[in-house]
């Protein structure tokens, strides 16, 4: 069953605007990861945030994590046409030796030039 | 540096046929995974191999078998293909760091499989 649920399902913005995607999950986690998938390609890892972290940055990406609300957000600033892709959150469960990430259904982002 | 390589990229099968999807990684990772991705769905884990010599079921293992041939290669076999197995299949690999197994995964570009 799906652990993470992204919101919105689809997002269309103009180039230069910021894009915010949200992810909610149900059970306690070890970490939460965000991935990007371009059309016809595999997923590419963007950023990992641990359960004891609240915010993380990587270039134009900003991820926040609120474990009390069981939610995370991904902000892409100054978006570019090349950011057009689907974005997935994935949760890593608590417990040693657990290798299973659980992926959400994704947010499809379209950046219009 | 190829990363994760999957073959074939496309395949069409008839119901009841069998085939093996191949996956190889050149990053010396211990852990490897097979997922399927269906329209409007996220990725669902079929099987994974935490290390060479071990395999475990994921969320949707029915109708599939896997073989961890060596550290580099992890294959997925459909013994008797069914239309419900029409999907895009992704292989991934990762490396445990400091005892933490939930590390970033590196994905291949997928095998698009249609079963008629």
Contacts between the chains, C-beta under 8 A, distances in Angstrom:
chain1	res1	chain2	res2	distance
A	1	B	59	7.6
A	2	B	41	8.0
A	2	B	42	5.9
A	4	B	42	7.5
A	30	B	100	7.2
A	30	B	102	5.1
A	31	B	100	7.9
A	31	B	102	5.4
A	33	B	102	7.9
A	33	B	104	6.4
A	40	B	109	7.6
A	41	B	109	5.4
A	41	B	110	7.6
A	42	B	4	7.4
A	42	B	90	5.7
A	42	B	92	7.8
A	42	B	107	3.4
A	42	B	108	5.3
A	42	B	109	4.7
A	42	B	110	5.7
A	43	B	43	7.3
A	43	B	90	7.2
A	43	B	92	7.7
A	43	B	105	7.6
A	43	B	107	4.6
A	44	B	107	7.2
A	45	B	104	3.9
A	45	B	105	6.6
A	45	B	106	7.1
A	48	B	103	7.8
A	48	B	104	5.9
A	88	B	42	6.0
A	88	B	43	7.4
A	92	B	101	7.9
A	92	B	102	2.8
A	93	B	102	7.5
A	96	B	99	6.9
A	96	B	101	7.7
A	97	B	50	7.4
A	97	B	101	6.1
A	98	B	101	6.1
A	98	B	102	6.8
A	99	B	31	5.7
A	99	B	33	7.6
A	99	B	48	5.5
A	99	B	50	5.3
A	99	B	56	7.8
A	99	B	94	7.7
A	99	B	101	4.8
A	99	B	102	7.3
A	100	B	45	5.8
A	100	B	48	6.9
A	100	B	58	6.4
A	100	B	59	7.9
A	101	B	45	7.6
A	101	B	102	6.5
A	101	B	105	6.6
A	102	B	45	7.9
A	103	B	35	7.9
A	103	B	42	3.7
A	103	B	43	4.3
A	103	B	44	7.7
A	104	B	42	5.0
A	105	B	40	6.5
A	105	B	41	5.9
A	105	B	42	4.7
A	106	B	42	6.1
